[in-house]
């Protein structure tokens, strides 16, 4: 089995549509107007991929001063970014990537949009999320989860997703920006045209950062492919080759 890093690299360059026959869409005009549903809202349905993926460092486009970390969080980050704690990365242990990291990997995901719920199926580790549009609020005393709990609303043509109730275990990216249970993520999905969408994520985690900060992950539509199965823990050979504080088999 390829290492996790090798698998993610291959996923970004191999034509997944080769796995399926008679799929159409190769001549799709990705710059055509974005489709709309019967209720007039943009239709976000489709298979999307981060392009380019910001998995490595979601803060790479921030201006000086935009990222202000709590002292403990900066110390943890400085350890992680050296690679000496790479075995502690949840990804390396086949654990969920969390939010917003899951949307920045070079693996596709499929959005299903309905009036009262949006469901996202991720090829990465066969995971999923739900954005509820039925008017409910976020849980007041949630059982902490990797992906938290998400509610959504429309602001014009932008789907605004608010998520909280995280477990604080996720790294926000591969270089190790930390998160805590105080994390709250606001994502704004805006389909620019038929083949392009932006996800603008605001990270508000007073446990790790002194003020909220925002980054944008561009997405590109994949009109002629389908998701594949990805069972991360099937013959996972990463851990023995990564540095970290956890004991590893010889």
C-alpha positions in Angstrom: 0.0 0.0 0.0 1.2 3.5 -0.8 2.0 5.8 2.1 -0.7 8.3 2.9 1.5 11.1 1.3 2.0 9.1 -1.8 -1.6 8.3 -2.1 -2.7 11.9 -1.8 -0.1 12.9 -4.4 -1.4 10.2 -6.8 -4.9 11.3 -6.2 -4.1 14.8 -7.4 -2.7 13.6 -10.7 -4.5 10.4 -11.8 -7.7 10.6 -13.9 -10.2 8.9 -11.6 -12.7 8.7 -14.5 -10.5 6.0 -16.0 -12.1 3.7 -13.4 -15.5 4.1 -15.0 -16.6 3.6 -18.6 -18.9 5.7 -20.8 -18.8 8.7 -18.4 -19.5 12.0 -20.2 -18.3 15.5 -19.3 -14.9 15.8 -20.8 -16.0 18.6 -23.1 -18.0 20.4 -20.4 -17.6 24.2 -20.4 -16.5 24.9 -16.9 -16.9 28.6 -17.4 -20.6 28.4 -18.2 -23.0 30.0 -15.8 -23.6 28.2 -12.5 -26.8 26.1 -12.5 -29.8 26.9 -10.3 -32.4 24.9 -8.7 -36.2 25.3 -9.0 -36.2 27.6 -5.9 -33.6 29.9 -7.6 -30.7 29.0 -5.3 -27.4 28.0 -6.9 -27.1 24.2 -7.3 -23.8 23.1 -5.6 -24.4 19.5 -6.5 -21.4 17.7 -8.1 -18.0 16.2 -7.5 -15.4 18.8 -6.5 -11.7 18.9 -5.7 -9.4 21.5 -4.0 -7.5 23.2 -6.8 -4.9 23.9 -5.7 -5.1 22.0 -2.4 -4.1 24.0 0.7 -3.6 20.9 2.7 0.0 21.7 3.5 -0.6 25.1 5.2 -4.0 26.8 5.2 -2.4 30.0 6.5 0.0 30.3 3.5 -1.9 33.3 1.9 -2.4 35.2 5.1 -0.8 38.6 5.5 1.6 39.4 8.4 -0.4 39.9 11.6 -3.5 38.1 10.4 -2.6 34.9 12.4 -2.0 35.5 16.1 -1.6 32.4 18.1 -1.9 31.7 21.8 1.5 31.0 23.3 0.9 27.3 24.0 -0.5 26.9 20.4 2.5 28.5 18.8 4.8 26.2 20.8 2.9 23.1 19.7 2.8 24.4 16.1 6.6 25.1 16.1 7.2 21.5 17.2 4.8 20.0 14.6 6.0 21.9 11.6 9.5 20.4 11.9 8.1 17.0 11.1 9.3 15.6 14.4 5.7 14.9 15.5 4.4 13.7 12.1 3.4 10.3 13.7 1.0 12.3 15.9 -0.9 13.7 12.8 -4.4 12.2 12.9 -4.2 11.6 9.2 -1.2 9.3 9.7 -3.3 7.2 12.1 -6.3 7.0 9.8 -8.3 9.4 11.9 -10.6 12.0 10.4 -9.0 15.2 9.1 -11.6 17.5 10.7 -12.7 20.9 9.5 -11.5 22.8 7.5 -8.7 20.3 6.6 -11.1 17.8 4.9 -11.9 20.4 2.2 -8.2 21.1 1.4 -7.0 17.6 0.5 -6.2 16.5 -3.1 -9.0 14.0 -3.0 -12.5 14.7 -4.4 -15.8 15.0 -2.6 -19.4 14.9 -3.7 -22.0 17.4 -2.7 -25.7 16.5 -2.7 -28.0 19.5 -2.2 -31.6 19.3 -1.0 -33.8 22.1 0.3 -33.4 21.2 4.0 -30.0 19.5 4.0 -26.7 19.4 2.1 -24.7 16.2 2.4 -21.0 16.0 1.5 -19.4 12.6 0.8 -15.6 12.5 1.0 -13.4 10.1 -0.8 -10.8 10.8 2.0 -11.3 7.9 4.4 -14.9 7.5 3.2 -16.2 10.2 5.5 -19.3 12.5 5.4 -20.8 15.8 6.7 -24.3 17.2 6.9 -25.3 20.8 6.7 -28.9 21.2 8.1 -31.0 23.9 6.4 -34.2 23.2 8.4 -33.9 26.1 10.9 -32.4 24.1 13.8 -29.7 25.7 15.9 -26.3 24.3 16.9 -26.3 21.9 19.9 -25.9 23.6 23.2 -24.1 20.8 24.9 -22.8 18.6 22.1 -20.8 15.4 22.3 -17.5 16.5 20.8 -16.9 15.2 17.3 -14.1 15.4 14.7 -16.4 17.2 12.2 -18.5 18.9 14.8 -22.1 19.8 14.0 -23.2 22.0 11.1 -26.1 24.2 10.3 -26.5 26.3 7.2 -28.4 29.2 5.7 -28.4 31.1 2.4 -27.2 34.7 2.1 -28.0 35.6 -1.5 -26.1 33.1 -3.7 -23.7 32.0 -0.9 -24.3 29.0 1.3 -23.1 29.9 4.8 -22.2 26.9 7.0 -21.6 27.3 10.8 -20.0 24.4 12.6 -19.1 23.9 16.3 -18.9 21.0 18.8 -15.4 19.9 17.7 -13.2 17.5 19.8 -10.1 19.7 19.6 -7.9 16.8 18.3 -7.7 17.8 14.7 -4.7 19.5 13.0 -6.0 22.3 10.7 -3.3 21.3 8.1 -0.3 19.1 7.6 2.2 21.6 9.2 0.1 21.3 12.4 -1.8 24.4 13.2 -3.8 23.2 16.3 -7.4 23.4 17.3 -9.4 23.2 20.5 -12.9 22.4 21.6 -13.7 26.1 21.4 -13.2 26.0 17.6 -16.0 27.5 15.5 -15.8 27.4 11.7 -17.8 29.5 9.3 -17.6 28.3 5.7 -19.0 30.3 2.8 -19.6 28.2 -0.4 -20.0 30.3 -3.5 -20.2 28.8 -6.9 -18.6 31.3 -9.3 -19.6 29.5 -12.5 -20.3 26.0 -13.7 -16.9 24.6 -12.9 -15.5 26.7 -10.1 -16.4 27.4 -6.5 -14.7 29.1 -3.5 -15.0 28.0 0.1 -14.1 30.9 2.3 -13.4 29.6 5.8 -13.2 31.7 9.0 -11.5 30.0 11.9 -12.6 31.3 15.3 -10.9 29.4 18.1 -10.1 31.5 21.1 -8.5 28.5 22.8 -5.7 28.6 20.2 -5.8 31.9 18.4 -6.1 35.5 19.7 -8.5 36.5 16.9 -10.4 34.9 14.0 -8.7 34.5 10.7 -9.9 33.6 7.2 -8.6 31.7 4.1 -10.0 30.7 0.8 -9.9 27.3 -0.8 -10.8 27.3 -4.6 -12.6 24.2 -5.9 -12.9 22.8 -9.4 -15.7 20.6 -10.7 -14.9 17.1 -11.9 -17.8 16.4 -14.3 -16.6 13.0 -15.6 -15.7 10.9 -12.5 -17.0 9.2 -9.4 -15.7 8.7 -5.9 -13.6 5.6 -5.1 -13.3 3.6 -2.0 -10.5 4.6 0.3 -9.9 2.4 3.4 -7.1 4.1 5.1 -6.4 1.6 7.8 -6.1 -1.3 5.3 -2.4 -2.2 5.5 -1.4 1.3 6.8 2.4 1.4 6.8 3.0 5.1 7.6 3.5 5.1 11.3 6.7 3.1 11.6 8.4 5.5 9.2 7.2 8.8 10.8 8.7 10.7 13.7 6.7 11.2 16.9 6.4 10.6 20.6 4.3 7.5 20.3 6.0 4.1 20.6 6.2 2.4 17.2 6.7 -1.2 16.2 10.3 -2.2 15.2 
